[in-house]
Amino acid sequence: MSGQLQRLTAALVDRYDILEPLGEGGMAMVYLAYGVKDWFVELRQRMGETRN
């Protein structure tokens, strides 16, 4: 894992689970990530719970 990706992951650990870099160009880098809440929503859906 690159130093930049490690710093980004550490800074956003409570909000996002960063999975992998998707691309870069110009001044941007794009990563595939899930919002932490997204994981909980998916888990509840799989368990059949509909509360928010």
Helices and strands as residue ranges (DSSP letters): H 3-11, E 16-25, E 28-35, H 36-47
